[in-house]
């Protein structure tokens, strides 16, 4: 299970709003884990996969809202 999702679950349970960024390669995994953590209604922020090799400019364009 994702350590990041565990962190999100703990923070949300403590009343601290979170934004969990996850790439689209992990849709199935996250969909399976959220209900186990009691967070079926939680909406992660999805970004295209992969992002690890992107430079700063490319990441900024992925993160910018589409208008």
PyMOL Python script that loads the backbone (N, CA, C, O; Angstrom):
from pymol import cmd

cmd.read_pdbstr("""\
ATOM      1  N   UNK A   1       0.833  -1.170   0.000  1.00  0.00           N
ATOM      2  CA  UNK A   1       0.000   0.000   0.000  1.00  0.00           C
ATOM      3  C   UNK A   1       0.882   1.239   0.000  1.00  0.00           C
ATOM      4  O   UNK A   1       1.973   1.238   0.569  1.00  0.00           O
ATOM      5  N   UNK A   2       0.405   2.277  -0.633  1.00  0.00           N
ATOM      6  CA  UNK A   2       1.172   3.506  -0.768  1.00  0.00           C
ATOM      7  C   UNK A   2       1.359   4.218   0.568  1.00  0.00           C
ATOM      8  O   UNK A   2       0.394   4.458   1.294  1.00  0.00           O
ATOM      9  N   UNK A   3       2.594   4.549   0.880  1.00  0.00           N
ATOM     10  CA  UNK A   3       2.866   5.324   2.094  1.00  0.00           C
ATOM     11  C   UNK A   3       2.226   6.709   1.981  1.00  0.00           C
ATOM     12  O   UNK A   3       1.751   7.265   2.971  1.00  0.00           O
ATOM     13  N   UNK A   4       2.219   7.258   0.764  1.00  0.00           N
ATOM     14  CA  UNK A   4       1.604   8.564   0.547  1.00  0.00           C
ATOM     15  C   UNK A   4       0.130   8.559   0.884  1.00  0.00           C
ATOM     16  O   UNK A   4      -0.375   9.510   1.481  1.00  0.00           O
ATOM     17  N   UNK A   5      -0.565   7.501   0.510  1.00  0.00           N
ATOM     18  CA  UNK A   5      -1.990   7.415   0.835  1.00  0.00           C
ATOM     19  C   UNK A   5      -2.212   7.275   2.331  1.00  0.00           C
ATOM     20  O   UNK A   5      -3.182   7.811   2.867  1.00  0.00           O
ATOM     21  N   UNK A   6      -1.329   6.565   3.006  1.00  0.00           N
ATOM     22  CA  UNK A   6      -1.432   6.466   4.464  1.00  0.00           C
ATOM     23  C   UNK A   6      -1.248   7.847   5.095  1.00  0.00           C
ATOM     24  O   UNK A   6      -1.963   8.201   6.032  1.00  0.00           O
ATOM     25  N   UNK A   7      -0.305   8.613   4.592  1.00  0.00           N
ATOM     26  CA  UNK A   7      -0.102   9.978   5.095  1.00  0.00           C
ATOM     27  C   UNK A   7      -1.351  10.819   4.876  1.00  0.00           C
ATOM     28  O   UNK A   7      -1.789  11.539   5.774  1.00  0.00           O
ATOM     29  N   UNK A   8      -1.921  10.728   3.682  1.00  0.00           N
ATOM     30  CA  UNK A   8      -3.136  11.473   3.370  1.00  0.00           C
ATOM     31  C   UNK A   8      -4.255  11.074   4.328  1.00  0.00           C
ATOM     32  O   UNK A   8      -4.954  11.939   4.856  1.00  0.00           O
ATOM     33  N   UNK A   9      -4.431   9.775   4.557  1.00  0.00           N
ATOM     34  CA  UNK A   9      -5.492   9.300   5.450  1.00  0.00           C
ATOM     35  C   UNK A   9      -5.313   9.865   6.862  1.00  0.00           C
ATOM     36  O   UNK A   9      -6.282  10.306   7.481  1.00  0.00           O
ATOM     37  N   UNK A  10      -4.086   9.852   7.367  1.00  0.00           N
ATOM     38  CA  UNK A  10      -3.830  10.379   8.718  1.00  0.00           C
ATOM     39  C   UNK A  10      -4.074  11.881   8.786  1.00  0.00           C
ATOM     40  O   UNK A  10      -4.687  12.370   9.735  1.00  0.00           O
ATOM     41  N   UNK A  11      -3.599  12.613   7.784  1.00  0.00           N
ATOM     42  CA  UNK A  11      -3.783  14.062   7.779  1.00  0.00           C
ATOM     43  C   UNK A  11      -5.258  14.434   7.664  1.00  0.00           C
ATOM     44  O   UNK A  11      -5.745  15.295   8.398  1.00  0.00           O
ATOM     45  N   UNK A  12      -5.962  13.789   6.749  1.00  0.00           N
ATOM     46  CA  UNK A  12      -7.391  14.061   6.588  1.00  0.00           C
ATOM     47  C   UNK A  12      -8.158  13.734   7.874  1.00  0.00           C
ATOM     48  O   UNK A  12      -9.048  14.486   8.272  1.00  0.00           O
ATOM     49  N   UNK A  13      -7.819  12.624   8.518  1.00  0.00           N
ATOM     50  CA  UNK A  13      -8.480  12.236   9.771  1.00  0.00           C
ATOM     51  C   UNK A  13      -8.231  13.266  10.869  1.00  0.00           C
ATOM     52  O   UNK A  13      -9.056  13.441  11.766  1.00  0.00           O
ATOM     53  N   UNK A  14      -7.089  13.945  10.792  1.00  0.00           N
ATOM     54  CA  UNK A  14      -6.753  14.983  11.766  1.00  0.00           C
ATOM     55  C   UNK A  14      -7.351  16.338  11.390  1.00  0.00           C
ATOM     56  O   UNK A  14      -7.124  17.334  12.077  1.00  0.00           O
ATOM     57  N   UNK A  15      -8.118  16.371  10.293  1.00  0.00           N
ATOM     58  CA  UNK A  15      -8.753  17.616   9.871  1.00  0.00           C
ATOM     59  C   UNK A  15      -7.872  18.501   9.027  1.00  0.00           C
ATOM     60  O   UNK A  15      -8.185  19.674   8.824  1.00  0.00           O
ATOM     61  N   UNK A  16      -6.778  17.964   8.530  1.00  0.00           N
ATOM     62  CA  UNK A  16      -5.858  18.739   7.698  1.00  0.00           C
ATOM     63  C   UNK A  16      -6.122  18.391   6.240  1.00  0.00           C
ATOM     64  O   UNK A  16      -5.864  17.263   5.820  1.00  0.00           O
ATOM     65  N   UNK A  17      -6.638  19.351   5.456  1.00  0.00           N
ATOM     66  CA  UNK A  17      -6.924  19.071   4.046  1.00  0.00           C
ATOM     67  C   UNK A  17      -5.652  18.732   3.284  1.00  0.00           C
ATOM     68  O   UNK A  17      -4.592  19.301   3.543  1.00  0.00           O
ATOM     69  N   UNK A  18      -5.763  17.809   2.348  1.00  0.00           N
ATOM     70  CA  UNK A  18      -4.609  17.383   1.569  1.00  0.00           C
ATOM     71  C   UNK A  18      -4.924  17.408   0.080  1.00  0.00           C
ATOM     72  O   UNK A  18      -6.083  17.412  -0.334  1.00  0.00           O
ATOM     73  N   UNK A  19      -3.873  17.424  -0.698  1.00  0.00           N
ATOM     74  CA  UNK A  19      -3.971  17.223  -2.143  1.00  0.00           C
ATOM     75  C   UNK A  19      -2.942  16.153  -2.480  1.00  0.00           C
ATOM     76  O   UNK A  19      -1.738  16.381  -2.360  1.00  0.00           O
ATOM     77  N   UNK A  20      -3.415  14.988  -2.901  1.00  0.00           N
ATOM     78  CA  UNK A  20      -2.541  13.865  -3.213  1.00  0.00           C
ATOM     79  C   UNK A  20      -2.363  13.800  -4.716  1.00  0.00           C
ATOM     80  O   UNK A  20      -3.299  13.464  -5.442  1.00  0.00           O
ATOM     81  N   UNK A  21      -1.162  14.121  -5.189  1.00  0.00           N
ATOM     82  CA  UNK A  21      -0.863  14.050  -6.617  1.00  0.00           C
ATOM     83  C   UNK A  21      -0.380  12.660  -6.964  1.00  0.00           C
ATOM     84  O   UNK A  21       0.512  12.112  -6.316  1.00  0.00           O
ATOM     85  N   UNK A  22      -0.985  12.097  -8.002  1.00  0.00           N
ATOM     86  CA  UNK A  22      -0.644  10.738  -8.415  1.00  0.00           C
ATOM     87  C   UNK A  22      -0.752  10.647  -9.930  1.00  0.00           C
ATOM     88  O   UNK A  22      -1.641  11.245 -10.536  1.00  0.00           O
ATOM     89  N   UNK A  23       0.154   9.898 -10.530  1.00  0.00           N
ATOM     90  CA  UNK A  23       0.114   9.784 -11.985  1.00  0.00           C
ATOM     91  C   UNK A  23      -0.924   8.752 -12.408  1.00  0.00           C
ATOM     92  O   UNK A  23      -1.286   7.854 -11.648  1.00  0.00           O
ATOM     93  N   UNK A  24      -1.384   8.904 -13.627  1.00  0.00           N
ATOM     94  CA  UNK A  24      -2.440   8.062 -14.164  1.00  0.00           C
ATOM     95  C   UNK A  24      -2.063   6.586 -14.249  1.00  0.00           C
ATOM     96  O   UNK A  24      -2.940   5.740 -14.424  1.00  0.00           O
ATOM     97  N   UNK A  25      -0.805   6.270 -14.132  1.00  0.00           N
ATOM     98  CA  UNK A  25      -0.388   4.861 -14.146  1.00  0.00           C
ATOM     99  C   UNK A  25      -0.881   4.111 -12.911  1.00  0.00           C
ATOM    100  O   UNK A  25      -0.887   2.880 -12.892  1.00  0.00           O
ATOM    101  N   UNK A  26      -1.291   4.844 -11.888  1.00  0.00           N
ATOM    102  CA  UNK A  26      -1.674   4.224 -10.623  1.00  0.00           C
ATOM    103  C   UNK A  26      -3.166   4.320 -10.327  1.00  0.00           C
ATOM    104  O   UNK A  26      -3.576   4.175  -9.175  1.00  0.00           O
ATOM    105  N   UNK A  27      -3.980   4.562 -11.347  1.00  0.00           N
ATOM    106  CA  UNK A  27      -5.428   4.682 -11.170  1.00  0.00           C
ATOM    107  C   UNK A  27      -5.994   3.452 -10.463  1.00  0.00           C
ATOM    108  O   UNK A  27      -6.701   3.584  -9.464  1.00  0.00           O
ATOM    109  N   UNK A  28      -5.696   2.278 -10.962  1.00  0.00           N
ATOM    110  CA  UNK A  28      -6.253   1.044 -10.398  1.00  0.00           C
ATOM    111  C   UNK A  28      -5.795   0.841  -8.957  1.00  0.00           C
ATOM    112  O   UNK A  28      -6.604   0.523  -8.085  1.00  0.00           O
ATOM    113  N   UNK A  29      -4.522   1.020  -8.710  1.00  0.00           N
ATOM    114  CA  UNK A  29      -3.978   0.823  -7.371  1.00  0.00           C
ATOM    115  C   UNK A  29      -4.622   1.770  -6.365  1.00  0.00           C
ATOM    116  O   UNK A  29      -5.029   1.348  -5.283  1.00  0.00           O
ATOM    117  N   UNK A  30      -4.714   3.041  -6.717  1.00  0.00           N
ATOM    118  CA  UNK A  30      -5.301   4.027  -5.815  1.00  0.00           C
ATOM    119  C   UNK A  30      -6.789   3.724  -5.604  1.00  0.00           C
ATOM    120  O   UNK A  30      -7.290   3.819  -4.484  1.00  0.00           O
ATOM    121  N   UNK A  31      -7.487   3.362  -6.675  1.00  0.00           N
ATOM    122  CA  UNK A  31      -8.913   3.031  -6.571  1.00  0.00           C
ATOM    123  C   UNK A  31      -9.144   1.869  -5.610  1.00  0.00           C
ATOM    124  O   UNK A  31     -10.152   1.844  -4.905  1.00  0.00           O
ATOM    125  N   UNK A  32      -8.235   0.920  -5.574  1.00  0.00           N
ATOM    126  CA  UNK A  32      -8.358  -0.222  -4.668  1.00  0.00           C
ATOM    127  C   UNK A  32      -7.998   0.140  -3.228  1.00  0.00           C
ATOM    128  O   UNK A  32      -8.577  -0.404  -2.288  1.00  0.00           O
ATOM    129  N   UNK A  33      -7.050   1.050  -3.055  1.00  0.00           N
ATOM    130  CA  UNK A  33      -6.561   1.380  -1.721  1.00  0.00           C
ATOM    131  C   UNK A  33      -7.445   2.370  -0.969  1.00  0.00           C
ATOM    132  O   UNK A  33      -7.578   2.266   0.251  1.00  0.00           O
ATOM    133  N   UNK A  34      -8.046   3.322  -1.664  1.00  0.00           N
ATOM    134  CA  UNK A  34      -8.838   4.341  -0.980  1.00  0.00           C
ATOM    135  C   UNK A  34      -9.957   3.754  -0.119  1.00  0.00           C
ATOM    136  O   UNK A  34     -10.102   4.171   1.031  1.00  0.00           O
ATOM    137  N   UNK A  35     -10.752   2.808  -0.618  1.00  0.00           N
ATOM    138  CA  UNK A  35     -11.798   2.243   0.249  1.00  0.00           C
ATOM    139  C   UNK A  35     -11.246   1.507   1.471  1.00  0.00           C
ATOM    140  O   UNK A  35     -11.843   1.545   2.546  1.00  0.00           O
ATOM    141  N   UNK A  36     -10.114   0.843   1.303  1.00  0.00           N
ATOM    142  CA  UNK A  36      -9.490   0.141   2.430  1.00  0.00           C
ATOM    143  C   UNK A  36      -9.114   1.121   3.525  1.00  0.00           C
ATOM    144  O   UNK A  36      -9.167   0.793   4.710  1.00  0.00           O
ATOM    145  N   UNK A  37      -8.734   2.325   3.122  1.00  0.00           N
ATOM    146  CA  UNK A  37      -8.350   3.361   4.081  1.00  0.00           C
ATOM    147  C   UNK A  37      -9.544   4.183   4.561  1.00  0.00           C
ATOM    148  O   UNK A  37      -9.381   5.146   5.310  1.00  0.00           O
ATOM    149  N   UNK A  38     -10.742   3.797   4.125  1.00  0.00           N
ATOM    150  CA  UNK A  38     -11.943   4.526   4.540  1.00  0.00           C
ATOM    151  C   UNK A  38     -12.104   5.866   3.849  1.00  0.00           C
ATOM    152  O   UNK A  38     -12.721   6.782   4.392  1.00  0.00           O
ATOM    153  N   UNK A  39     -11.545   5.981   2.643  1.00  0.00           N
ATOM    154  CA  UNK A  39     -11.548   7.260   1.938  1.00  0.00           C
ATOM    155  C   UNK A  39     -12.155   7.128   0.537  1.00  0.00           C
ATOM    156  O   UNK A  39     -11.633   7.694  -0.424  1.00  0.00           O
ATOM    157  N   UNK A  40     -13.236   6.392   0.426  1.00  0.00           N
ATOM    158  CA  UNK A  40     -13.847   6.141  -0.882  1.00  0.00           C
ATOM    159  C   UNK A  40     -14.200   7.414  -1.639  1.00  0.00           C
ATOM    160  O   UNK A  40     -14.178   7.430  -2.869  1.00  0.00           O
ATOM    161  N   UNK A  41     -14.522   8.471  -0.918  1.00  0.00           N
ATOM    162  CA  UNK A  41     -14.948   9.725  -1.556  1.00  0.00           C
ATOM    163  C   UNK A  41     -13.783  10.670  -1.868  1.00  0.00           C
ATOM    164  O   UNK A  41     -13.984  11.704  -2.505  1.00  0.00           O
ATOM    165  N   UNK A  42     -12.579  10.328  -1.431  1.00  0.00           N
ATOM    166  CA  UNK A  42     -11.418  11.210  -1.636  1.00  0.00           C
ATOM    167  C   UNK A  42     -11.079  11.292  -3.120  1.00  0.00           C
ATOM    168  O   UNK A  42     -11.093  10.282  -3.822  1.00  0.00           O
ATOM    169  N   UNK A  43     -10.773  12.498  -3.593  1.00  0.00           N
ATOM    170  CA  UNK A  43     -10.432  12.731  -5.004  1.00  0.00           C
ATOM    171  C   UNK A  43      -8.959  13.123  -5.136  1.00  0.00           C
ATOM    172  O   UNK A  43      -8.608  14.264  -4.838  1.00  0.00           O
ATOM    173  N   UNK A  44      -8.090  12.210  -5.575  1.00  0.00           N
ATOM    174  CA  UNK A  44      -6.696  12.577  -5.811  1.00  0.00           C
ATOM    175  C   UNK A  44      -6.586  13.553  -6.984  1.00  0.00           C
ATOM    176  O   UNK A  44      -7.528  13.717  -7.759  1.00  0.00           O
ATOM    177  N   UNK A  45      -5.461  14.177  -7.099  1.00  0.00           N
ATOM    178  CA  UNK A  45      -5.173  15.035  -8.250  1.00  0.00           C
ATOM    179  C   UNK A  45      -4.383  14.180  -9.239  1.00  0.00           C
ATOM    180  O   UNK A  45      -3.254  13.774  -8.962  1.00  0.00           O
ATOM    181  N   UNK A  46      -4.986  13.915 -10.384  1.00  0.00           N
ATOM    182  CA  UNK A  46      -4.360  13.052 -11.386  1.00  0.00           C
ATOM    183  C   UNK A  46      -3.513  13.866 -12.344  1.00  0.00           C
ATOM    184  O   UNK A  46      -3.941  14.911 -12.834  1.00  0.00           O
ATOM    185  N   UNK A  47      -2.315  13.385 -12.607  1.00  0.00           N
ATOM    186  CA  UNK A  47      -1.423  14.005 -13.591  1.00  0.00           C
ATOM    187  C   UNK A  47      -0.953  12.922 -14.559  1.00  0.00           C
ATOM    188  O   UNK A  47      -0.889  11.748 -14.196  1.00  0.00           O
ATOM    189  N   UNK A  48      -0.624  13.313 -15.787  1.00  0.00           N
ATOM    190  CA  UNK A  48      -0.191  12.317 -16.771  1.00  0.00           C
ATOM    191  C   UNK A  48       1.077  11.590 -16.318  1.00  0.00           C
ATOM    192  O   UNK A  48       1.920  12.146 -15.615  1.00  0.00           O
ATOM    193  N   UNK A  49       1.178  10.358 -16.734  1.00  0.00           N
ATOM    194  CA  UNK A  49       2.353   9.543 -16.427  1.00  0.00           C
ATOM    195  C   UNK A  49       3.224   9.482 -17.674  1.00  0.00           C
ATOM    196  O   UNK A  49       2.685   9.390 -18.777  1.00  0.00           O
ATOM    197  N   UNK A  50       4.513   9.528 -17.551  1.00  0.00           N
ATOM    198  CA  UNK A  50       5.333   9.730 -16.366  1.00  0.00           C
ATOM    199  C   UNK A  50       5.654  11.219 -16.173  1.00  0.00           C
ATOM    200  O   UNK A  50       5.554  12.014 -17.107  1.00  0.00           O
ATOM    201  N   UNK A  51       6.036  11.571 -14.957  1.00  0.00           N
ATOM    202  CA  UNK A  51       6.476  12.951 -14.719  1.00  0.00           C
ATOM    203  C   UNK A  51       7.894  13.020 -14.151  1.00  0.00           C
ATOM    204  O   UNK A  51       8.492  14.096 -14.113  1.00  0.00           O
ATOM    205  N   UNK A  52       8.432  11.896 -13.714  1.00  0.00           N
ATOM    206  CA  UNK A  52       9.735  11.878 -13.044  1.00  0.00           C
ATOM    207  C   UNK A  52      10.858  12.466 -13.891  1.00  0.00           C
ATOM    208  O   UNK A  52      11.760  13.108 -13.353  1.00  0.00           O
ATOM    209  N   UNK A  53      10.819  12.258 -15.198  1.00  0.00           N
ATOM    210  CA  UNK A  53      11.917  12.716 -16.050  1.00  0.00           C
ATOM    211  C   UNK A  53      11.674  14.103 -16.644  1.00  0.00           C
ATOM    212  O   UNK A  53      12.497  14.602 -17.411  1.00  0.00           O
ATOM    213  N   UNK A  54      10.554  14.723 -16.295  1.00  0.00           N
ATOM    214  CA  UNK A  54      10.248  16.034 -16.866  1.00  0.00           C
ATOM    215  C   UNK A  54      11.080  17.130 -16.212  1.00  0.00           C
ATOM    216  O   UNK A  54      11.387  17.067 -15.022  1.00  0.00           O
ATOM    217  N   UNK A  55      11.438  18.131 -17.004  1.00  0.00           N
ATOM    218  CA  UNK A  55      12.137  19.277 -16.421  1.00  0.00           C
ATOM    219  C   UNK A  55      11.110  20.226 -15.791  1.00  0.00           C
ATOM    220  O   UNK A  55       9.903  20.021 -15.919  1.00  0.00           O
ATOM    221  N   UNK A  56      11.595  21.245 -15.124  1.00  0.00           N
ATOM    222  CA  UNK A  56      10.747  22.179 -14.382  1.00  0.00           C
ATOM    223  C   UNK A  56       9.659  22.791 -15.266  1.00  0.00           C
ATOM    224  O   UNK A  56       8.505  22.898 -14.851  1.00  0.00           O
ATOM    225  N   UNK A  57      10.021  23.186 -16.464  1.00  0.00           N
ATOM    226  CA  UNK A  57       9.067  23.805 -17.378  1.00  0.00           C
ATOM    227  C   UNK A  57       7.943  22.839 -17.767  1.00  0.00           C
ATOM    228  O   UNK A  57       6.773  23.220 -17.806  1.00  0.00           O
ATOM    229  N   UNK A  58       8.307  21.602 -18.050  1.00  0.00           N
ATOM    230  CA  UNK A  58       7.310  20.604 -18.432  1.00  0.00           C
ATOM    231  C   UNK A  58       6.380  20.279 -17.263  1.00  0.00           C
ATOM    232  O   UNK A  58       5.178  20.105 -17.462  1.00  0.00           O
ATOM    233  N   UNK A  59       6.915  20.198 -16.066  1.00  0.00           N
ATOM    234  CA  UNK A  59       6.078  19.944 -14.896  1.00  0.00           C
ATOM    235  C   UNK A  59       5.120  21.115 -14.681  1.00  0.00           C
ATOM    236  O   UNK A  59       3.951  20.911 -14.352  1.00  0.00           O
ATOM    237  N   UNK A  60       5.608  22.320 -14.863  1.00  0.00           N
ATOM    238  CA  UNK A  60       4.746  23.496 -14.712  1.00  0.00           C
ATOM    239  C   UNK A  60       3.593  23.468 -15.709  1.00  0.00           C
ATOM    240  O   UNK A  60       2.474  23.846 -15.364  1.00  0.00           O
ATOM    241  N   UNK A  61       3.845  23.030 -16.923  1.00  0.00           N
ATOM    242  CA  UNK A  61       2.772  22.988 -17.912  1.00  0.00           C
ATOM    243  C   UNK A  61       1.756  21.901 -17.572  1.00  0.00           C
ATOM    244  O   UNK A  61       0.565  22.069 -17.836  1.00  0.00           O
ATOM    245  N   UNK A  62       2.204  20.797 -16.994  1.00  0.00           N
ATOM    246  CA  UNK A  62       1.295  19.738 -16.578  1.00  0.00           C
ATOM    247  C   UNK A  62       0.448  20.224 -15.391  1.00  0.00           C
ATOM    248  O   UNK A  62      -0.738  19.907 -15.294  1.00  0.00           O
ATOM    249  N   UNK A  63       1.063  20.985 -14.506  1.00  0.00           N
ATOM    250  CA  UNK A  63       0.378  21.440 -13.298  1.00  0.00           C
ATOM    251  C   UNK A  63      -0.545  22.630 -13.547  1.00  0.00           C
ATOM    252  O   UNK A  63      -1.438  22.889 -12.740  1.00  0.00           O
ATOM    253  N   UNK A  64      -0.353  23.348 -14.629  1.00  0.00           N
ATOM    254  CA  UNK A  64      -1.184  24.513 -14.910  1.00  0.00           C
ATOM    255  C   UNK A  64      -2.602  24.089 -15.271  1.00  0.00           C
ATOM    256  O   UNK A  64      -2.803  23.124 -16.009  1.00  0.00           O
ATOM    257  N   UNK A  65      -3.577  24.813 -14.747  1.00  0.00           N
ATOM    258  CA  UNK A  65      -4.966  24.483 -15.104  1.00  0.00           C
ATOM    259  C   UNK A  65      -5.201  24.684 -16.598  1.00  0.00           C
ATOM    260  O   UNK A  65      -4.665  25.608 -17.211  1.00  0.00           O
ATOM    261  N   UNK A  66      -6.007  23.807 -17.162  1.00  0.00           N
ATOM    262  CA  UNK A  66      -6.368  23.924 -18.579  1.00  0.00           C
ATOM    263  C   UNK A  66      -7.495  24.945 -18.712  1.00  0.00           C
ATOM    264  O   UNK A  66      -8.484  24.879 -17.982  1.00  0.00           O
ATOM    265  N   UNK A  67      -7.350  25.869 -19.623  1.00  0.00           N
ATOM    266  CA  UNK A  67      -8.406  26.876 -19.831  1.00  0.00           C
ATOM    267  C   UNK A  67      -8.862  26.888 -21.240  1.00  0.00           C
ATOM    268  O   UNK A  67      -9.743  27.670 -21.597  1.00  0.00           O
TER     269      UNK A  67
END
""", "prot")
cmd.dss("prot")
cmd.show_as("cartoon", "prot")
cmd.util.cbc("prot")
cmd.orient("prot")
